[in-house]
Amino acid sequence: MMPWGRFFHPHDACGRESRTLFFVTLTWLIMTARFVAGGIQFAIGPFHWEIQPAMVLDYGGAVAAILAVWVGREWISKQPRQENADV
């Protein structure tokens, strides 16, 4: 069983600790919760609170932008490193 603290220190496919993956996961969870909560409204006396519904296109674009950061990081780390060649 995986300990709870490991959620805060995720590892990428190569087995290295990935700080980026934690923030990508956190922002994806926040964006998904916001999308699901869209349309909820309530009123307490004179106070009225409402979460505006989000369009699927807006949600998809935001999630794609968030995931692009992580995919870009993985793509860059997979590129072979070039050594400085003395001519």
N, C-alpha and C positions, 0 to 999 in steps of 0.2 A: 504494500500500500504506500502511495506517495504521500510524504508529509506535507502539511499545509504551507509551510514556509517555502517549499519548492516552487509554488505558483509565482512568487515574487522574483525568482531566479530561473527563468525558463532557459532551456538549452535548444540550440538550433539543430539542424539535421547533421551537422558535423560533430556534435557533442560539446561545442563551446557554449559558455554562458552568453546569452544574448539580452542585453538591456533593451535593445530596440524592440524585440519581440514582446516584452512585457508592456511597453507603452502602446504598441500596435493592438495588443489584446485588450488593454484597458480602454482605449479610445473606441474600438469596435464595440465593446460591451455598452459603453455610454451612448454611442450613436444608435445602437439597436434598441436600447431601452427608451430612448427619446422617440424613435419611430413608432414603437409599440404603444407608447403613452399618448400619441397624437390623438386629439379629439376629446380627451378627458377634460371635464370642467366641473367645478363645484362653486357653491356660494355659501359664505358664512356671514349672515347679516348683510351689511352693505359691501362686504368684500367679495368680489367675483374673480375667480382664477380659472384660466383655460390654457391648455397646451394646444396650439394650432396644429392641425394635421399636416404631416409632411408628405409630399408626393414621392412615389417610388423612384422617380428619376433623380430627385434630390438626394434621397437616401443612397441610391446606388452610386451616384457620383462621389458622395462623401466617403463611402466605404472604399471605393476604388482608389481615391486619393490617399487614404490611410494605408491601404495595402500596398500601394505603389512604393511607399517609403521602404517597407520591409523587403519587397521583391527586388527593388533596386539595390538595397544593401547586400542581399544574398547574391545577386548577379555580379556585383563588383567584387565580392570576396571570392567568387569562383573563377574570376579571370586570372590567367597566369601572370605572375609578376615578371616584369622585364628588368634585368640588371643593366646598369649603366655600362655601356661598352666603350672602352678607350680605343680611339682610332689612331 
